[in-house]
Amino acid sequence: MVLEAGNHTSGSNASSAPAFVDPDACPAPAANGSVKHVSLVPVSTESDRFAWGEETQGLLLSAFYWGYVVTQVPGGLVADRFGGKHTLTVGMLVSVASTAAAPLAVRWGGWVGMLVARVVCGLGQGVIFPALNVLLAAWVPAEERGKLGALVLSGSNLGTVVGTAISGALIHFLASWDSVFYAFSAAASVWTVFWCLLCHDSPATHPYITSAEAKFLQDKLSHRSAKGGAPIPWRAILTSLPFWGLVAKTVGHDWGFFTMIADLPKYMKSVMKFRIHENGVLSALPYLAMWLCSLMFGCIADWLIKSDRLSITNTRKLLTTVSSLGPAAGIIGASYAGCDRYLVVGLFTLGMASMGAYYSGTRVNALDLSPNYAGTIMALVNAIGALSGIVTPYLIGVLIPNSSMQEWRLVFWITVAVLVATNMVFVFLGSGEVQHWNEPARPKDKNKAEPEVSADKEEGTRLESFRYIPEQ
């Protein structure tokens, strides 16, 4: 959003190549007889300095995910071992510091400074979802994962709604691009203080939980046990077909989601010709719909499971399919809606609303497969899926050098193909059942002496075992 606001073509660039004319271009709205251009910064010298091209913008948009991928697995391992609360706290502090430092970094180092700030922010954010999964596994029973999992894990969409809308307003009314970074780093700082005061890693560490509540959660979370020093079953995880089904669908979702979150404001501005303050509000609508519908689909998922209308596996597959085919239809429909602004926004909104089913269909699936290693599973899945965040912004920057409607249609068709193909993989390989490798293998204590068994007792034990062999 902020990057797109400052996307101007300098005079030198304009004179070096003939102007591209898009035959399908939408007319720009007139303001006092001319189109109003809003600069990233109010001072012309800074505007020229930050006139970054499409490929540079693509690099900057993907830079966050360079760091995001790196800390996924370490974050999951740390959260599984030491708890999600402090893991997430450290991640937030890194994110706050890098966001607050971004304006200074870009003034000192130009686009390279911004790139470094975004990579560091990604490093902090990479531990967030693994830590949240560990906390959900410790607190949320299986039959309530749809609703509560969607509420927690889809919170990022509400953040996108607020962030997109407020960013556009701050830039438009304050004429200050750096106010966006300062505002959100301050808000995140306040949130982190409340997080540290109110969050607890498990019912066992909560100072005010009642004995009845603790007993209820203990009974409901029977698949989760203390792992101690048990090694993580890497081989079993990496050879598990349901795990790879989850990975495939996450890659597909992330491809579609990152395409929209990074480039929908760009499409609204360059193709649909929305002004920046309109762009912020209208680009936020699809994510508001996605967040609201994620809560609705979460309730539907829990109802299907509790009422025994569908198994956990079939519930996950049904909602995952909705979260794939709905966005595919909405995205491709919007690309052929021409310059009808209301229809385009409506189709994008409907498509993203159906993507809300992803949280109760796919996102909570790591908890289904292995409550004991939920953080590690989420970390592995997120790390692979986040590669889409590295690829898509740069790829889109390459595919839309002129940001024409035809170029954008190719981008959307690629997104549809990825969404549909990865959904098919999940339908064939996915599962909602706890996997056999969830139970930790206890390491043998070599210092502990084996109890001596007499010859008579050993013989009796061998004979006793035959009693359990069924007759043929």
C-alpha positions as CSV (number, residue, x, y, z in Angstrom):
1,M,0.0,0.0,0.0
2,V,2.7,2.5,1.0
3,L,4.9,1.4,-1.8
4,E,2.2,1.8,-4.4
5,A,1.4,5.3,-3.2
6,G,4.8,6.4,-4.2
7,N,5.0,4.6,-7.6
8,H,5.7,7.4,-10.0
9,T,7.7,7.3,-13.1
10,S,10.5,9.8,-13.2
11,G,11.1,12.0,-16.2
12,S,14.2,10.1,-17.2
13,N,12.3,6.8,-17.3
14,A,9.5,8.3,-19.2
15,S,11.7,9.6,-22.0
16,S,13.7,6.4,-22.4
17,A,10.7,4.3,-23.6
18,P,7.6,4.9,-25.6
19,A,4.4,5.3,-23.6
20,F,2.3,2.1,-23.4
21,V,-1.4,2.5,-24.3
22,D,-3.7,-0.1,-22.8
23,P,-6.8,-0.6,-25.0
24,D,-8.8,-1.9,-22.1
25,A,-7.7,0.9,-19.7
26,C,-10.4,2.3,-17.4
27,P,-11.0,6.0,-17.4
28,A,-9.5,7.9,-14.5
29,P,-12.0,9.9,-12.4
30,A,-11.7,13.7,-12.9
31,A,-11.1,16.1,-10.0
32,N,-11.4,19.7,-11.1
33,G,-10.8,18.7,-14.7
34,S,-7.7,16.6,-14.0
35,V,-6.6,13.4,-12.3
36,K,-5.3,13.9,-8.8
37,H,-2.0,12.2,-8.1
38,V,-1.1,11.6,-4.5
39,S,2.6,11.3,-3.7
40,L,4.1,9.0,-1.2
41,V,5.7,12.0,0.5
42,P,4.9,15.7,0.3
43,V,8.3,16.8,-0.7
44,S,9.2,16.5,-4.4
45,T,12.8,15.5,-3.7
46,E,11.7,12.6,-1.6
47,S,9.1,11.7,-4.2
48,D,11.8,11.4,-6.8
49,R,14.0,9.5,-4.5
50,F,11.4,6.9,-3.8
51,A,10.2,6.5,-7.4
52,W,10.8,2.7,-7.4
53,G,9.9,0.6,-10.4
54,E,7.6,-2.5,-10.5
55,E,10.5,-5.0,-10.0
56,T,11.9,-3.1,-7.1
57,Q,8.5,-2.9,-5.5
58,G,8.2,-6.6,-6.1
59,L,11.4,-7.2,-4.2
60,L,10.4,-5.0,-1.3
61,L,7.0,-6.7,-1.0
62,S,8.7,-10.2,-1.0
63,A,11.5,-9.2,1.4
64,F,9.2,-9.7,4.4
65,Y,8.9,-13.3,3.5
66,W,12.6,-13.9,3.2
67,G,12.8,-13.4,7.0
68,Y,9.4,-15.0,7.6
69,V,10.6,-18.3,6.1
70,V,13.8,-18.4,8.1
71,T,12.3,-18.3,11.6
72,Q,9.3,-20.6,11.0
73,V,11.0,-23.9,12.0
74,P,13.2,-22.5,14.8
75,G,10.1,-20.6,16.2
76,G,8.0,-23.8,16.1
77,L,10.7,-25.8,17.9
78,V,11.2,-23.2,20.6
79,A,7.4,-22.8,21.1
80,D,6.9,-26.5,21.4
81,R,9.8,-26.8,23.9
82,F,9.3,-23.6,26.0
83,G,5.7,-22.5,25.3
84,G,4.1,-20.1,22.9
85,K,3.7,-17.0,25.1
86,H,7.3,-15.9,25.3
87,T,8.1,-17.0,21.8
88,L,5.4,-14.8,20.4
89,T,6.5,-11.9,22.7
90,V,10.0,-11.9,21.3
91,G,8.7,-12.0,17.7
92,M,6.5,-9.0,18.4
93,L,9.3,-7.0,19.9
94,V,11.5,-7.6,16.8
95,S,8.5,-6.6,14.6
96,V,7.9,-3.4,16.5
97,A,11.5,-2.3,16.4
98,S,12.0,-3.0,12.7
99,T,8.7,-1.2,11.8
100,A,9.6,1.8,13.8
101,A,13.1,1.9,12.3
102,A,11.9,1.6,8.7
103,P,11.5,5.3,7.9
104,L,15.0,6.0,9.1
105,A,16.4,3.0,7.3
106,V,14.9,4.1,4.0
107,R,16.2,7.7,4.3
108,W,19.7,6.4,5.0
109,G,19.8,3.5,2.6
110,G,17.0,4.0,0.1
111,W,15.2,0.9,-1.1
112,V,18.0,-1.3,0.3
113,G,17.3,0.2,3.7
114,M,13.6,-0.6,3.4
115,L,14.5,-4.1,2.2
116,V,16.6,-4.8,5.3
117,A,13.8,-3.4,7.6
118,R,11.3,-5.7,6.0
119,V,13.5,-8.8,6.2
120,V,14.0,-8.1,9.9
121,C,10.3,-7.6,10.4
122,G,9.7,-11.0,8.7
123,L,12.2,-12.6,11.1
124,G,10.0,-11.5,14.0
125,Q,6.7,-12.4,12.4
126,G,7.9,-15.9,11.4
127,V,7.4,-17.2,15.0
128,I,3.9,-15.9,15.4
129,F,1.7,-18.6,13.9
130,P,3.8,-21.6,15.3
131,A,3.5,-20.0,18.7
132,L,-0.2,-19.5,18.3
133,N,-0.7,-23.1,17.3
134,V,1.1,-24.3,20.4
135,L,-1.2,-22.2,22.5
136,L,-4.3,-23.4,20.7
137,A,-3.2,-27.0,21.2
138,A,-2.8,-26.4,24.9
139,W,-6.2,-24.7,25.4
140,V,-8.7,-25.6,22.7
141,P,-10.5,-29.0,22.5
142,A,-10.9,-30.7,19.0
143,E,-14.7,-30.0,18.7
144,E,-14.1,-26.2,19.3
145,R,-11.1,-25.8,17.0
146,G,-13.2,-24.6,14.1
147,K,-14.7,-21.6,15.8
148,L,-11.8,-20.7,18.2
149,G,-9.1,-21.5,15.7
150,A,-10.7,-19.3,13.1
151,L,-11.1,-16.5,15.6
152,V,-7.5,-16.6,16.6
153,L,-5.8,-17.4,13.3
154,S,-7.9,-15.1,11.1
155,G,-7.1,-12.1,13.3
156,S,-4.4,-11.2,10.8
157,N,-7.2,-10.4,8.3
158,L,-8.8,-8.0,10.7
159,G,-5.4,-6.4,11.0
160,T,-5.2,-6.2,7.2
161,V,-8.6,-4.4,7.2
162,V,-7.6,-1.8,9.8
163,G,-4.1,-1.5,8.4
164,T,-5.2,-1.0,4.8
165,A,-7.9,1.5,5.6
166,I,-5.9,3.5,8.1
167,S,-2.7,3.6,5.9
168,G,-4.6,5.2,3.1
169,A,-6.2,7.7,5.4
170,L,-2.9,8.6,7.1
171,I,-1.1,9.1,3.8
172,H,-4.0,11.1,2.3
173,F,-4.8,13.4,5.2
174,L,-1.4,13.8,6.8
175,A,0.6,13.7,3.6
176,S,3.1,11.6,5.5
177,W,4.1,8.1,4.5
178,D,6.2,7.5,7.6
179,S,3.3,8.1,9.9
180,V,2.0,4.6,8.9
181,F,5.1,2.9,10.3
182,Y,5.1,5.0,13.6
183,A,1.4,4.5,14.2
184,F,1.4,0.7,13.8
185,S,4.6,0.2,15.8
186,A,3.1,2.2,18.6
187,A,-0.1,0.2,18.5
188,A,1.8,-3.1,18.5
189,S,3.8,-2.0,21.5
190,V,0.7,-1.4,23.6
191,W,-0.8,-4.7,22.5
192,T,2.4,-6.6,23.5
193,V,2.2,-5.2,27.0
194,F,-1.4,-6.6,27.4
195,W,-0.3,-9.9,25.9
196,C,2.4,-10.3,28.5
197,L,0.0,-9.6,31.3
198,L,-2.9,-11.7,30.2
199,C,-1.6,-14.7,28.3
200,H,-0.6,-18.0,29.9
201,D,1.0,-21.0,28.1
202,S,-1.4,-23.6,29.4
203,P,-4.2,-24.3,32.0
204,A,-1.5,-25.5,34.4
205,T,0.3,-22.1,34.4
206,H,-2.9,-20.0,34.7
207,P,-3.1,-18.5,38.2
208,Y,-6.9,-18.0,38.2
209,I,-8.3,-21.1,36.4
210,T,-10.8,-23.1,38.5
211,S,-10.3,-26.8,39.2
212,A,-13.5,-27.6,37.2
213,E,-12.1,-25.7,34.1
214,A,-8.7,-27.4,34.5
215,K,-10.4,-30.9,34.8
216,F,-12.5,-30.2,31.7
217,L,-9.6,-29.2,29.6
218,Q,-7.5,-32.1,30.8
219,D,-10.2,-34.6,29.8
220,K,-10.8,-32.9,26.4
221,L,-7.1,-32.6,25.5
222,S,-6.2,-36.2,26.1
223,H,-4.1,-36.4,22.9
224,R,-1.7,-33.8,24.2
225,S,0.9,-35.0,26.7
226,A,4.2,-33.7,28.2
227,K,6.9,-34.5,25.7
228,G,9.9,-33.9,28.1
229,G,13.0,-34.7,26.2
230,A,11.3,-36.9,23.6
231,P,12.8,-36.3,20.1
232,I,10.7,-34.9,17.3
233,P,9.6,-37.7,14.9
234,W,11.1,-36.0,11.8
235,R,11.1,-39.0,9.6
236,A,7.5,-39.9,10.4
237,I,6.3,-36.3,9.8
238,L,8.2,-35.9,6.5
239,T,6.9,-39.2,5.2
240,S,3.3,-38.6,6.2
241,L,0.8,-38.1,3.3
242,P,-1.6,-36.0,5.3
243,F,1.2,-33.7,6.2
244,W,2.1,-33.2,2.6
245,G,-1.6,-32.7,1.7
246,L,-1.6,-29.9,4.3
247,V,1.6,-28.4,2.8
248,A,0.2,-28.4,-0.7
249,K,-3.0,-26.7,0.2
250,T,-1.1,-24.1,2.3
251,V,1.1,-23.3,-0.7
252,G,-2.0,-22.8,-2.8
253,H,-3.8,-20.6,-0.2
254,D,-0.7,-18.5,0.4
255,W,-0.2,-18.0,-3.3
256,G,-3.7,-16.6,-3.7
257,F,-3.7,-14.7,-0.4
258,F,-0.3,-13.1,-0.9
259,T,-1.2,-12.2,-4.5
260,M,-4.3,-10.3,-3.1
261,I,-2.8,-8.8,0.0
262,A,0.3,-7.4,-1.8
263,D,-1.2,-6.5,-5.1
264,L,-4.9,-5.8,-4.8
265,P,-4.2,-2.1,-3.8
266,K,-2.0,-1.9,-6.9
267,Y,-4.7,-3.3,-9.1
268,M,-7.3,-0.9,-7.7
269,K,-5.0,2.1,-8.3
270,S,-3.4,1.3,-11.6
271,V,-6.2,-0.6,-13.4
272,M,-9.4,0.6,-11.7
273,K,-8.0,4.1,-11.1
274,F,-9.2,4.5,-7.5
275,R,-7.7,7.4,-5.6
276,I,-5.5,6.5,-2.6
277,H,-8.0,7.2,0.2
278,E,-10.7,5.3,-1.8
279,N,-8.2,2.5,-2.5
280,G,-7.4,2.0,1.2
281,V,-11.1,1.6,2.2
282,L,-12.2,-0.5,-0.8
283,S,-9.1,-2.7,-0.7
284,A,-9.9,-3.5,2.9
285,L,-13.5,-4.7,2.2
286,P,-12.5,-8.2,0.9
287,Y,-10.5,-8.8,4.1
288,L,-13.3,-7.6,6.3
289,A,-15.6,-10.1,4.5
290,M,-13.0,-12.8,4.9
291,W,-12.6,-12.2,8.6
292,L,-16.4,-12.2,9.3
293,C,-16.9,-15.3,7.2
294,S,-14.1,-17.1,8.8
295,L,-16.0,-16.9,12.1
296,M,-19.2,-18.1,10.4
297,F,-17.4,-21.1,8.8
298,G,-15.7,-21.9,12.1
299,C,-19.1,-22.2,13.7
300,I,-20.3,-24.4,10.8
301,A,-17.3,-26.6,11.1
302,D,-17.8,-27.2,14.8
303,W,-21.6,-27.9,14.2
304,L,-20.8,-30.5,11.5
305,I,-18.4,-32.3,13.8
306,K,-20.3,-32.1,17.1
307,S,-23.6,-33.3,15.4
308,D,-21.8,-36.1,13.7
309,R,-23.0,-35.0,10.3
310,L,-19.5,-35.1,8.9
311,S,-16.2,-36.5,10.2
312,I,-13.4,-34.2,11.1
313,T,-11.6,-35.3,7.9
314,N,-14.6,-34.6,5.6
315,T,-15.3,-31.3,7.4
316,R,-11.8,-30.1,6.8
317,K,-11.9,-31.2,3.1
318,L,-15.3,-29.6,2.5
319,L,-14.3,-26.2,3.9
320,T,-10.9,-26.3,2.2
321,T,-12.6,-26.8,-1.1
322,V,-14.9,-23.9,-0.5
323,S,-11.8,-21.8,0.4
324,S,-10.2,-22.7,-2.9
325,L,-13.0,-22.7,-5.5
326,G,-14.8,-19.6,-4.1
327,P,-11.8,-17.3,-4.4
328,A,-10.9,-18.8,-7.8
329,A,-14.3,-17.8,-9.2
330,G,-14.3,-14.4,-7.6
331,I,-10.8,-13.4,-8.8
332,I,-11.3,-14.5,-12.4
333,G,-14.8,-13.0,-12.5
334,A,-13.4,-9.6,-11.3
335,S,-10.7,-9.7,-14.0
336,Y,-13.4,-9.9,-16.7
337,A,-15.8,-7.4,-15.1
338,G,-14.2,-4.6,-17.1
339,C,-14.3,-1.1,-15.5
340,D,-17.5,-1.6,-13.5
341,R,-16.0,-0.6,-10.2
342,Y,-18.8,-1.8,-8.0
343,L,-18.9,-5.2,-9.7
344,V,-15.2,-5.7,-9.4
345,V,-15.1,-4.8,-5.7
346,G,-18.1,-7.0,-5.2
347,L,-16.6,-10.1,-6.9
348,F,-13.2,-9.6,-5.1
349,T,-15.2,-9.3,-1.8
350,L,-17.2,-12.5,-2.4
351,G,-14.1,-14.4,-3.4
352,M,-12.2,-13.4,-0.4
353,A,-15.2,-14.0,1.9
354,S,-15.3,-17.7,0.8
355,M,-11.5,-17.9,1.5
356,G,-12.6,-17.4,5.1
357,A,-13.4,-21.2,5.2
358,Y,-9.6,-21.8,5.0
359,Y,-9.1,-21.3,8.7
360,S,-11.5,-24.0,9.9
361,G,-10.7,-26.2,6.9
362,T,-7.0,-26.1,6.5
363,R,-5.3,-23.8,9.1
364,V,-6.4,-25.8,12.1
365,N,-5.5,-29.1,10.5
366,A,-2.0,-29.2,12.1
367,L,-3.8,-29.4,15.5
368,D,-5.8,-32.4,14.1
369,L,-2.7,-34.3,12.9
370,S,-0.6,-33.8,16.0
371,P,-1.6,-31.8,19.1
372,N,1.8,-32.6,20.6
373,Y,3.8,-31.2,17.7
374,A,1.4,-28.5,16.6
375,G,4.0,-25.8,16.7
376,T,6.6,-27.8,14.7
377,I,4.0,-28.9,12.1
378,M,2.7,-25.3,11.7
379,A,6.3,-24.1,11.3
380,L,7.1,-26.6,8.6
381,V,3.9,-26.0,6.7
382,N,4.1,-22.2,7.1
383,A,7.8,-22.1,6.0
384,I,7.0,-23.9,2.8
385,G,3.8,-22.0,2.1
386,A,5.6,-18.7,2.8
387,L,7.8,-19.3,-0.2
388,S,4.8,-18.2,-2.2
389,G,5.2,-14.8,-0.5
390,I,8.7,-14.6,-1.9
391,V,7.8,-15.7,-5.4
392,T,4.5,-14.0,-6.1
393,P,5.3,-10.3,-5.6
394,Y,8.4,-10.5,-7.8
395,L,6.7,-12.7,-10.4
396,I,3.8,-10.3,-10.6
397,G,6.1,-7.4,-10.9
398,V,7.7,-9.1,-13.9
399,L,4.3,-10.1,-15.5
400,I,2.8,-6.6,-15.3
401,P,5.4,-4.2,-16.6
402,N,2.6,-1.9,-17.9
403,S,0.0,-2.9,-15.3
404,S,-2.6,-3.4,-18.1
405,M,-5.8,-5.3,-17.6
406,Q,-4.6,-8.1,-20.0
407,E,-1.4,-8.6,-17.9
408,W,-3.4,-8.7,-14.7
409,R,-5.7,-11.4,-16.2
410,L,-2.7,-13.7,-16.7
411,V,-1.7,-13.1,-13.1
412,F,-5.2,-14.1,-11.9
413,W,-5.4,-17.2,-14.2
414,I,-2.1,-18.4,-12.7
415,T,-3.5,-17.9,-9.2
416,V,-6.7,-19.8,-10.1
417,A,-4.7,-22.7,-11.4
418,V,-2.6,-22.9,-8.3
419,L,-5.7,-22.7,-6.0
420,V,-7.5,-25.5,-7.8
421,A,-4.5,-27.9,-8.2
422,T,-3.4,-27.7,-4.6
423,N,-7.0,-28.2,-3.4
424,M,-7.1,-31.5,-5.3
425,V,-4.0,-32.6,-3.6
426,F,-5.5,-31.9,-0.1
427,V,-8.7,-33.7,-1.0
428,F,-6.8,-36.9,-1.9
429,L,-4.1,-36.8,0.8
430,G,-5.6,-34.8,3.7
431,S,-6.8,-36.1,7.0
432,G,-8.4,-34.9,10.2
433,E,-7.3,-37.8,12.4
434,V,-4.5,-37.7,15.0
435,Q,-1.5,-39.4,13.4
436,H,0.3,-42.3,15.0
437,W,3.5,-40.3,15.4
438,N,1.8,-37.8,17.7
439,E,2.7,-39.8,20.7
440,P,6.3,-39.0,21.7
441,A,8.8,-41.8,21.8
442,R,10.4,-41.7,25.2
443,P,14.2,-41.9,25.2
444,K,15.6,-44.7,27.3
445,D,17.5,-43.8,30.4
446,K,20.8,-45.7,30.0
447,N,21.7,-45.0,33.7
448,K,18.6,-46.7,34.9
449,A,19.3,-50.4,35.7
450,E,17.0,-52.9,34.1
451,P,15.0,-55.0,36.6
452,E,16.3,-58.5,37.0
453,V,13.9,-61.2,35.8
454,S,14.2,-64.8,37.0
455,A,14.3,-67.6,34.6
456,D,11.0,-69.0,35.9
457,K,9.3,-65.6,35.6
458,E,10.7,-64.9,32.2
459,E,9.4,-68.3,31.0
460,G,6.0,-67.6,32.6
461,T,5.9,-64.2,30.8
462,R,6.6,-65.8,27.4
463,L,3.9,-68.4,28.0
464,E,1.5,-65.7,29.2
465,S,1.9,-63.9,26.0
466,F,0.5,-66.8,24.0
467,R,-2.8,-66.3,25.7
468,Y,-3.4,-63.2,23.6
469,I,-2.8,-64.9,20.3
470,P,-6.2,-65.4,18.6
471,E,-7.0,-68.9,17.2
472,Q,-6.7,-69.2,13.5
